[in-house]
Amino acid sequence: MSDQARLKSTIYVAGLDANVTKATLHDTFIPFGEIINITIPSDKDKAPVQDQQDVPSSGAGGKGGPHRGFGYVEFENEGDAKAAIDNMDQAMLAGRVLSVAQAKPEKKTGVLLGSKVAVWEQEDWIRKHEVSEEDRTAAEQARMEAMAKEQVDPMKALEGLDLAGPQPVAQ
């Protein structure tokens, strides 16, 4: 199955209670079609817990600890995913309202927008905007030459101000 097809058959489920497990999600979404995979990212290790075996009786994390409050359910086909979205969005599960939507592609970290790293600290940006030492020297030299050409007497602007006080009015 292509990545695009997998994405279309995967749903994002948010608003999960801390006691919801993969088994709970499986039981909740199995009426809509064959489920291939369930992923509930854990809170501690920030990596998804993906295997469906060894589901703990409470919490979802197993090794990783409590989950982050959302998960992904991958169906065998796209129509099942759409049916699950239509029927389960804003439904109640374990006392919480679920938000169910089509899963979006994973954001690439470290690629300018959408990253948690400042733009100027990213390698791609640095390489693109890097200034060589030769360019810096040439720019500094050009700046010095421009200043030398524009040597202006600072007192020249003060020529008309040699008399202080009110000026006499001619009658």
HELIX and SHEET records of a PDB file:
HELIX    1   1 ASP A    3  LYS A    8  1                                   6    
HELIX    2   2 LYS A   22  PHE A   29  1                                   8    
HELIX    3   3 ILE A   30  PHE A   32  5                                   3    
HELIX    4   4 GLY A   62  GLY A   64  5                                   3    
HELIX    5   5 GLU A   78  MET A   88  1                                  11    
HELIX    6   6 VAL A  119  GLU A  121  5                                   3    
HELIX    7   7 GLU A  123  HIS A  129  1                                   7    
HELIX    8   8 GLU A  133  LYS A  149  1                                  17    
HELIX    9   9 LYS A  156  LEU A  161  5                                   6    
SHEET    1   A 5 PRO A  48  VAL A  49  0                                        
SHEET    2   A 5 ILE A  35  PRO A  41 -1                                        
SHEET    3   A 5 PHE A  70  PHE A  75 -1                                        
SHEET    4   A 5 THR A  10  ALA A  14 -1                                        
SHEET    5   A 5 SER A  99  GLN A 102 -1                                        
SHEET    1   B 2 MET A  92  LEU A  93  0                                        
SHEET    2   B 2 ARG A  96  VAL A  97 -1                                        
END                                                                             
